[in-house]
Structures are given as C-alpha cells and as structure tokens.
Amino acid sequence: MIHDAPDESTSESTYECLQCGAVITSDENPGKCEECGGDLHNRAMALE
C-alpha cells in the first residue's frame, strides 16, 4: 500500500537582519528588514 506524504514544498526559513539583529520567519526571502531596512541573511546559510 502506498501513502502520499504531505506536501511540504512551502517551508519557512528564518532570516536575521545584519544591522539590528531582528529575526523574521518567512516562506520566501523578504529582501529588507522591516525594522530598519537593513540586509537580511538566511540563518540556515553560513556567513562567509
């Protein structure tokens, strides 16, 4: 018997503002910080 797995194609990511440290959870890259307008970094990716 085959069971369908639930569709998890829309998973949320956590982004952190590199200027003020605000944390935002979104299903797509929000672009700029809502608090200060700074650049956001996906916390799942390593900083280099």
PDB file of N, CA, C and O in Angstrom:
ATOM      1  N   MET A   1       0.842  -1.167   0.000  1.00  0.00           N
ATOM      2  CA  MET A   1       0.000   0.000   0.000  1.00  0.00           C
ATOM      3  C   MET A   1       0.896   1.242   0.000  1.00  0.00           C
ATOM      4  O   MET A   1       1.871   1.295   0.751  1.00  0.00           O
ATOM      5  N   ILE A   2       0.581   2.238  -0.831  1.00  0.00           N
ATOM      6  CA  ILE A   2       1.357   3.473  -0.931  1.00  0.00           C
ATOM      7  C   ILE A   2       0.565   4.605  -0.288  1.00  0.00           C
ATOM      8  O   ILE A   2      -0.625   4.786  -0.546  1.00  0.00           O
ATOM      9  N   HIS A   3       1.259   5.358   0.554  1.00  0.00           N
ATOM     10  CA  HIS A   3       0.641   6.508   1.216  1.00  0.00           C
ATOM     11  C   HIS A   3       1.287   7.779   0.694  1.00  0.00           C
ATOM     12  O   HIS A   3       2.507   7.840   0.536  1.00  0.00           O
ATOM     13  N   ASP A   4       0.486   8.781   0.430  1.00  0.00           N
ATOM     14  CA  ASP A   4       1.027  10.066  -0.012  1.00  0.00           C
ATOM     15  C   ASP A   4       1.563  10.836   1.185  1.00  0.00           C
ATOM     16  O   ASP A   4       0.914  10.935   2.226  1.00  0.00           O
ATOM     17  N   ALA A   5       2.761  11.376   1.011  1.00  0.00           N
ATOM     18  CA  ALA A   5       3.345  12.227   2.044  1.00  0.00           C
ATOM     19  C   ALA A   5       2.728  13.612   1.928  1.00  0.00           C
ATOM     20  O   ALA A   5       2.374  14.043   0.830  1.00  0.00           O
ATOM     21  N   PRO A   6       2.596  14.314   3.051  1.00  0.00           N
ATOM     22  CA  PRO A   6       2.038  15.671   2.989  1.00  0.00           C
ATOM     23  C   PRO A   6       2.959  16.585   2.181  1.00  0.00           C
ATOM     24  O   PRO A   6       4.180  16.431   2.208  1.00  0.00           O
ATOM     25  N   ASP A   7       2.367  17.526   1.472  1.00  0.00           N
ATOM     26  CA  ASP A   7       3.126  18.459   0.644  1.00  0.00           C
ATOM     27  C   ASP A   7       3.840  19.469   1.538  1.00  0.00           C
ATOM     28  O   ASP A   7       3.194  20.279   2.203  1.00  0.00           O
ATOM     29  N   GLU A   8       5.182  19.420   1.555  1.00  0.00           N
ATOM     30  CA  GLU A   8       5.970  20.336   2.368  1.00  0.00           C
ATOM     31  C   GLU A   8       6.812  21.244   1.480  1.00  0.00           C
ATOM     32  O   GLU A   8       7.906  21.648   1.876  1.00  0.00           O
ATOM     33  N   SER A   9       6.324  21.570   0.292  1.00  0.00           N
ATOM     34  CA  SER A   9       7.090  22.386  -0.636  1.00  0.00           C
ATOM     35  C   SER A   9       7.208  23.837  -0.181  1.00  0.00           C
ATOM     36  O   SER A   9       8.106  24.549  -0.629  1.00  0.00           O
ATOM     37  N   THR A  10       6.322  24.282   0.696  1.00  0.00           N
ATOM     38  CA  THR A  10       6.400  25.643   1.203  1.00  0.00           C
ATOM     39  C   THR A  10       6.884  25.613   2.651  1.00  0.00           C
ATOM     40  O   THR A  10       6.086  25.685   3.585  1.00  0.00           O
ATOM     41  N   SER A  11       8.197  25.507   2.822  1.00  0.00           N
ATOM     42  CA  SER A  11       8.745  25.504   4.164  1.00  0.00           C
ATOM     43  C   SER A  11       9.288  26.885   4.497  1.00  0.00           C
ATOM     44  O   SER A  11       9.862  27.560   3.642  1.00  0.00           O
ATOM     45  N   GLU A  12       9.105  27.290   5.727  1.00  0.00           N
ATOM     46  CA  GLU A  12       9.543  28.610   6.151  1.00  0.00           C
ATOM     47  C   GLU A  12      11.022  28.612   6.495  1.00  0.00           C
ATOM     48  O   GLU A  12      11.567  27.608   6.954  1.00  0.00           O
ATOM     49  N   SER A  13      11.658  29.735   6.271  1.00  0.00           N
ATOM     50  CA  SER A  13      13.055  29.937   6.638  1.00  0.00           C
ATOM     51  C   SER A  13      13.121  31.098   7.621  1.00  0.00           C
ATOM     52  O   SER A  13      12.221  31.936   7.679  1.00  0.00           O
ATOM     53  N   THR A  14      14.198  31.130   8.389  1.00  0.00           N
ATOM     54  CA  THR A  14      14.403  32.202   9.352  1.00  0.00           C
ATOM     55  C   THR A  14      15.499  33.115   8.838  1.00  0.00           C
ATOM     56  O   THR A  14      16.578  32.655   8.463  1.00  0.00           O
ATOM     57  N   TYR A  15      15.222  34.406   8.822  1.00  0.00           N
ATOM     58  CA  TYR A  15      16.162  35.418   8.355  1.00  0.00           C
ATOM     59  C   TYR A  15      16.511  36.338   9.511  1.00  0.00           C
ATOM     60  O   TYR A  15      15.669  36.631  10.360  1.00  0.00           O
ATOM     61  N   GLU A  16      17.780  36.800   9.540  1.00  0.00           N
ATOM     62  CA  GLU A  16      18.237  37.705  10.583  1.00  0.00           C
ATOM     63  C   GLU A  16      18.814  38.961   9.945  1.00  0.00           C
ATOM     64  O   GLU A  16      19.567  38.883   8.974  1.00  0.00           O
ATOM     65  N   CYS A  17      18.458  40.113  10.492  1.00  0.00           N
ATOM     66  CA  CYS A  17      18.973  41.378   9.987  1.00  0.00           C
ATOM     67  C   CYS A  17      20.432  41.525  10.413  1.00  0.00           C
ATOM     68  O   CYS A  17      20.761  41.340  11.585  1.00  0.00           O
ATOM     69  N   LEU A  18      21.301  41.854   9.468  1.00  0.00           N
ATOM     70  CA  LEU A  18      22.721  42.014   9.757  1.00  0.00           C
ATOM     71  C   LEU A  18      23.012  43.342  10.446  1.00  0.00           C
ATOM     72  O   LEU A  18      24.122  43.541  10.940  1.00  0.00           O
ATOM     73  N   GLN A  19      22.041  44.256  10.493  1.00  0.00           N
ATOM     74  CA  GLN A  19      22.263  45.557  11.138  1.00  0.00           C
ATOM     75  C   GLN A  19      21.681  45.620  12.545  1.00  0.00           C
ATOM     76  O   GLN A  19      22.384  45.975  13.491  1.00  0.00           O
ATOM     77  N   CYS A  20      20.393  45.276  12.690  1.00  0.00           N
ATOM     78  CA  CYS A  20      19.753  45.430  14.006  1.00  0.00           C
ATOM     79  C   CYS A  20      19.512  44.105  14.728  1.00  0.00           C
ATOM     80  O   CYS A  20      19.174  44.108  15.912  1.00  0.00           O
ATOM     81  N   GLY A  21      19.680  42.973  14.041  1.00  0.00           N
ATOM     82  CA  GLY A  21      19.522  41.667  14.678  1.00  0.00           C
ATOM     83  C   GLY A  21      18.098  41.142  14.725  1.00  0.00           C
ATOM     84  O   GLY A  21      17.854  40.094  15.323  1.00  0.00           O
ATOM     85  N   ALA A  22      17.148  41.843  14.110  1.00  0.00           N
ATOM     86  CA  ALA A  22      15.755  41.378  14.087  1.00  0.00           C
ATOM     87  C   ALA A  22      15.676  40.029  13.378  1.00  0.00           C
ATOM     88  O   ALA A  22      16.407  39.783  12.418  1.00  0.00           O
ATOM     89  N   VAL A  23      14.793  39.163  13.849  1.00  0.00           N
ATOM     90  CA  VAL A  23      14.614  37.838  13.266  1.00  0.00           C
ATOM     91  C   VAL A  23      13.225  37.762  12.641  1.00  0.00           C
ATOM     92  O   VAL A  23      12.226  38.096  13.277  1.00  0.00           O
ATOM     93  N   ILE A  24      13.178  37.316  11.377  1.00  0.00           N
ATOM     94  CA  ILE A  24      11.931  37.229  10.617  1.00  0.00           C
ATOM     95  C   ILE A  24      11.798  35.821  10.057  1.00  0.00           C
ATOM     96  O   ILE A  24      12.763  35.270   9.529  1.00  0.00           O
ATOM     97  N   THR A  25      10.616  35.239  10.167  1.00  0.00           N
ATOM     98  CA  THR A  25      10.336  33.932   9.581  1.00  0.00           C
ATOM     99  C   THR A  25       9.411  34.148   8.387  1.00  0.00           C
ATOM    100  O   THR A  25       8.369  34.795   8.497  1.00  0.00           O
ATOM    101  N   SER A  26       9.820  33.585   7.228  1.00  0.00           N
ATOM    102  CA  SER A  26       9.049  33.797   6.001  1.00  0.00           C
ATOM    103  C   SER A  26       9.232  32.605   5.077  1.00  0.00           C
ATOM    104  O   SER A  26      10.236  31.896   5.156  1.00  0.00           O
ATOM    105  N   ASP A  27       8.249  32.385   4.192  1.00  0.00           N
ATOM    106  CA  ASP A  27       8.362  31.287   3.231  1.00  0.00           C
ATOM    107  C   ASP A  27       9.103  31.722   1.969  1.00  0.00           C
ATOM    108  O   ASP A  27       9.389  30.887   1.111  1.00  0.00           O
ATOM    109  N   GLU A  28       9.419  33.018   1.839  1.00  0.00           N
ATOM    110  CA  GLU A  28      10.252  33.497   0.735  1.00  0.00           C
ATOM    111  C   GLU A  28      11.108  34.649   1.256  1.00  0.00           C
ATOM    112  O   GLU A  28      10.761  35.269   2.261  1.00  0.00           O
ATOM    113  N   ASN A  29      12.211  34.940   0.590  1.00  0.00           N
ATOM    114  CA  ASN A  29      13.138  35.964   1.050  1.00  0.00           C
ATOM    115  C   ASN A  29      12.441  37.322   1.123  1.00  0.00           C
ATOM    116  O   ASN A  29      11.984  37.837   0.102  1.00  0.00           O
ATOM    117  N   PRO A  30      12.355  37.909   2.325  1.00  0.00           N
ATOM    118  CA  PRO A  30      11.671  39.188   2.474  1.00  0.00           C
ATOM    119  C   PRO A  30      12.460  40.378   1.921  1.00  0.00           C
ATOM    120  O   PRO A  30      11.902  41.466   1.782  1.00  0.00           O
ATOM    121  N   GLY A  31      13.743  40.196   1.603  1.00  0.00           N
ATOM    122  CA  GLY A  31      14.554  41.258   0.996  1.00  0.00           C
ATOM    123  C   GLY A  31      15.202  42.168   2.018  1.00  0.00           C
ATOM    124  O   GLY A  31      16.392  42.031   2.300  1.00  0.00           O
ATOM    125  N   LYS A  32      14.438  43.100   2.582  1.00  0.00           N
ATOM    126  CA  LYS A  32      14.970  44.060   3.546  1.00  0.00           C
ATOM    127  C   LYS A  32      14.246  43.926   4.876  1.00  0.00           C
ATOM    128  O   LYS A  32      13.094  43.495   4.936  1.00  0.00           O
ATOM    129  N   CYS A  33      14.941  44.301   5.932  1.00  0.00           N
ATOM    130  CA  CYS A  33      14.397  44.255   7.291  1.00  0.00           C
ATOM    131  C   CYS A  33      13.250  45.246   7.427  1.00  0.00           C
ATOM    132  O   CYS A  33      13.359  46.393   6.993  1.00  0.00           O
ATOM    133  N   GLU A  34      12.157  44.806   8.027  1.00  0.00           N
ATOM    134  CA  GLU A  34      11.005  45.672   8.254  1.00  0.00           C
ATOM    135  C   GLU A  34      11.293  46.689   9.364  1.00  0.00           C
ATOM    136  O   GLU A  34      10.672  47.751   9.403  1.00  0.00           O
ATOM    137  N   GLU A  35      12.231  46.370  10.265  1.00  0.00           N
ATOM    138  CA  GLU A  35      12.541  47.242  11.393  1.00  0.00           C
ATOM    139  C   GLU A  35      13.415  48.427  10.984  1.00  0.00           C
ATOM    140  O   GLU A  35      13.115  49.570  11.328  1.00  0.00           O
ATOM    141  N   CYS A  36      14.516  48.149  10.237  1.00  0.00           N
ATOM    142  CA  CYS A  36      15.498  49.198   9.950  1.00  0.00           C
ATOM    143  C   CYS A  36      15.859  49.334   8.475  1.00  0.00           C
ATOM    144  O   CYS A  36      16.569  50.270   8.107  1.00  0.00           O
ATOM    145  N   GLY A  37      15.389  48.426   7.624  1.00  0.00           N
ATOM    146  CA  GLY A  37      15.702  48.484   6.203  1.00  0.00           C
ATOM    147  C   GLY A  37      17.024  47.836   5.848  1.00  0.00           C
ATOM    148  O   GLY A  37      17.476  47.929   4.707  1.00  0.00           O
ATOM    149  N   GLY A  38      17.656  47.174   6.824  1.00  0.00           N
ATOM    150  CA  GLY A  38      18.946  46.520   6.594  1.00  0.00           C
ATOM    151  C   GLY A  38      18.812  45.222   5.805  1.00  0.00           C
ATOM    152  O   GLY A  38      17.711  44.722   5.577  1.00  0.00           O
ATOM    153  N   ASP A  39      19.972  44.685   5.391  1.00  0.00           N
ATOM    154  CA  ASP A  39      20.007  43.428   4.645  1.00  0.00           C
ATOM    155  C   ASP A  39      19.705  42.247   5.561  1.00  0.00           C
ATOM    156  O   ASP A  39      20.138  42.212   6.712  1.00  0.00           O
ATOM    157  N   LEU A  40      18.953  41.278   5.032  1.00  0.00           N
ATOM    158  CA  LEU A  40      18.613  40.070   5.782  1.00  0.00           C
ATOM    159  C   LEU A  40      19.462  38.910   5.315  1.00  0.00           C
ATOM    160  O   LEU A  40      19.809  38.814   4.138  1.00  0.00           O
ATOM    161  N   HIS A  41      19.800  38.015   6.259  1.00  0.00           N
ATOM    162  CA  HIS A  41      20.602  36.823   5.976  1.00  0.00           C
ATOM    163  C   HIS A  41      19.804  35.606   6.403  1.00  0.00           C
ATOM    164  O   HIS A  41      19.265  35.570   7.509  1.00  0.00           O
ATOM    165  N   ASN A  42      19.727  34.601   5.525  1.00  0.00           N
ATOM    166  CA  ASN A  42      19.065  33.333   5.847  1.00  0.00           C
ATOM    167  C   ASN A  42      19.932  32.627   6.885  1.00  0.00           C
ATOM    168  O   ASN A  42      21.086  32.300   6.608  1.00  0.00           O
ATOM    169  N   ARG A  43      19.386  32.390   8.077  1.00  0.00           N
ATOM    170  CA  ARG A  43      20.155  31.802   9.167  1.00  0.00           C
ATOM    171  C   ARG A  43      20.579  30.363   8.912  1.00  0.00           C
ATOM    172  O   ARG A  43      21.457  29.849   9.606  1.00  0.00           O
ATOM    173  N   ALA A  44      19.963  29.696   7.916  1.00  0.00           N
ATOM    174  CA  ALA A  44      20.332  28.332   7.580  1.00  0.00           C
ATOM    175  C   ALA A  44      21.623  28.301   6.760  1.00  0.00           C
ATOM    176  O   ALA A  44      22.238  27.244   6.620  1.00  0.00           O
ATOM    177  N   MET A  45      22.038  29.447   6.217  1.00  0.00           N
ATOM    178  CA  MET A  45      23.240  29.530   5.392  1.00  0.00           C
ATOM    179  C   MET A  45      24.384  30.100   6.235  1.00  0.00           C
ATOM    180  O   MET A  45      24.177  30.984   7.066  1.00  0.00           O
ATOM    181  N   ALA A  46      25.599  29.576   6.005  1.00  0.00           N
ATOM    182  CA  ALA A  46      26.772  30.040   6.751  1.00  0.00           C
ATOM    183  C   ALA A  46      27.184  31.434   6.296  1.00  0.00           C
ATOM    184  O   ALA A  46      27.114  31.761   5.111  1.00  0.00           O
ATOM    185  N   LEU A  47      27.614  32.246   7.251  1.00  0.00           N
ATOM    186  CA  LEU A  47      28.175  33.565   6.920  1.00  0.00           C
ATOM    187  C   LEU A  47      29.617  33.367   6.492  1.00  0.00           C
ATOM    188  O   LEU A  47      30.352  32.599   7.113  1.00  0.00           O
ATOM    189  N   GLU A  48      30.023  34.052   5.442  1.00  0.00           N
ATOM    190  CA  GLU A  48      31.414  33.942   4.992  1.00  0.00           C
ATOM    191  C   GLU A  48      32.059  35.284   4.938  1.00  0.00           C
ATOM    192  O   GLU A  48      33.232  35.391   4.581  1.00  0.00           O
TER     193      GLU A  48
END
